[in-house]
């Protein structure tokens, strides 16, 4: 007699990329490291970053334009290629979480969509480098859809694209405010603080690995 297939009322996973599947692509720690590596004034760089990065993440600036405004507005002793290679080279996978999502997807035949804030060039590099397309069916990234979390429209768009109701969806994010916005739309949500806690939290939705 064949064993009964595991079931869950959840059909779709929504998840963040930076902070859940990979480290953050260009956060404060990495920017400070870049400033030290290339001899930049971190405070000046950080102020310029905050004035322009949301526009880059919304897909309204290219990486070339963002870096011109933040770093290369004056002559430097290093090239844009040097700096870009450093940026991209900081990305690292959270292997346990990637494999956890992969196995959940296979075991429960889930649709998986990423809802992330990220600039186009960095997003595409990370998707390709870590083969995220093998576990994620749809990328609702800010640079592609021109909305950024916590704008509720990016979540609504994900629901529309995935053709799923909130009651059949679980969203995983490491930022509490983004979880709260998803919950305001009646999307089941998990505040991700680590692999073990998220794995345990998924049991509430009957998403369990042997």
N, C-alpha and C positions, 0 to 999 in steps of 0.2 A: 504494500500500500504506500502510495507516494505521500511524503510529508506535506502538510498543508502550508501553502505559501503565506508568509507574514503579511498582514494588512495594517493599514492606517487610514484614517479619514483624511490625512494630509496628502495632497497630490503634488505640491510645489514648494520648493525651497527658494526663498530670496535670501541673499547674503551679501555682505560687504566683502571687498577683497583686501584692502589694506587694514591690517589689524586682526584679520580673521584667517585668510589663506596665505597671505604674505605680510611681511612687515610694511609699514607705511613707506610710500615711495619717495616722499620729499618732505619729511617732517622737521621739526625744530632741531632734533638731535643731528640729523643728516646735514641740515643747512649749516649748523655750527661746525660740524666736521669739515664741510666744504670750505668754509671761511678760513679755518685753521690750515687746511691743506694748500689753499691757493693764496694765503696771505691777504684776505679781505677783511674789511671792517664789518664784523658780524652785525652790529646794531644798525648800521646804515643799510646793509643788505637786507636785513630782516624787515625794516620799515618799508623798503621798496617792494619786497615780496608781498607783504600784507596789503599793499595798495593795488596790486595787480594780479595776484595769483587766482582769485576767484574768477576773473575774466578768462584766464588761461584754462581753468578747470571747466568752464562753461563752453569751451570750444570756440571762443571768440578771439583768441590769440594763438598763434603758433608757438612752439617752444622757442624758435629763433627770436620771435618778437618779445616773448617773456624774458628771455635771457638778456636781450638787448636792454630792456628797461631796468633789470635788476642788477646785472653784472657788467655788461659790455657797453654801457653808456659812455665809457671812456676807455682809452687804450689800456690793454692788459699785457702782461708778460707771458700769458698762456692763451691757447686758442679756444674757440667755442667747442671744437671737437674734444679737446682735453676735458673741458668742464662737463660736457654732456656724457662722455664715457664714465666719468666719476659718478655722476648722478645715477646713471643706469646700473652701474656696478654695485650700488648699495642695496639693491633689492635681494631679499632672501625669502625662501619658502618656509612655511610652517607645515612640514611634511605630515605630521600626525593629523592635522585638520584637513589637509587636502585628501588624504587617504580615507578619512572618516566620511567626508562628503561623497567621495567616489563610491564607497561601499554602501552608504545609505541610498544613493541614487540607483545603484544596481539592484539592491535587495528589495526596494519598495517601488521601483520603476518611476522615480520622481522626475519631474521637470525642475531644472535649476536655473535661476536667473540671478545675475549679479546686479546689485544697485550700488554704484560707487561714484565717489567724487574723484576724478583724476583727469589730468591733461592728456590730450590725444597721443602724443608721441610716447610718453611714459606708459600710458595704459596699453598701447599696442605692443610695446617692447615686453612688458610684463606678461601679457596674455600669451605671446609667442614663446618667450623664454621658458616659462613654467608650464606650457602646454595646458593652459586653463580651459581651452576650448574642448578638451577631452572630458571635462566634468560639468561645464557650464554651457547651457543651450542658448542663452540670450544675455547680452551685455547691455544693460541699461545704464551706461556710463554717462556722467555729466557732460563730457566732451562730445558725445554722440547726440544726446537729446536736448542739450542746452538748458537743463534744469539741474540744480545742485540740491542735495540734501542740506538742510531739512525742509526744502520746499515740498509740500504734499503732492504737487503735480508729478514728481518723479516716481512716487509710489503708485499713484493712480495710473500712470503710464505703464508701469511694470505689470500691474494687474490686467490692464487692457491687452498688452502685448502677449502675456502668458495665457490670457483668456481663462482666468481663474477668479474665484470669489475669495475674499479675505478669510473666510472660515476654513478654507482648504489649504491655507498657506502658513508657513512659518518663516519668519525673518530673523536672521542672525547678524548682529552688529556689535562692535566693541564700544561704540559711543552711546551713552545712555539717552541723550537727547534724540538721536535718530530712532532708537527703539521706541521712545515715547510717541514720536510722530506716527510711526507705523501702527502702534497700538491705538492711536486716535482714529485710525481708519478700520479698526477691528481686525487687523492682521495679527495673528499670534506671533509673539516675538520673544527672543532670547537675548539677554544682554551678555555678550561673550566676554569672559574674563580669563578663559583658558580652556584647553582641550578637555580636561576631565570634567569641569563644571558644565560645559556645553553638552558633552556626551550624556551626562546625567539629566540635564534639563530636557533633552529630546525624548526621554522616556515618557514624559507627560503627554506626548503626542503619539505614543506607540511606535516611535522610530528608534528601534533598538537593534544593536548588532550582537551576534552570538559571542 
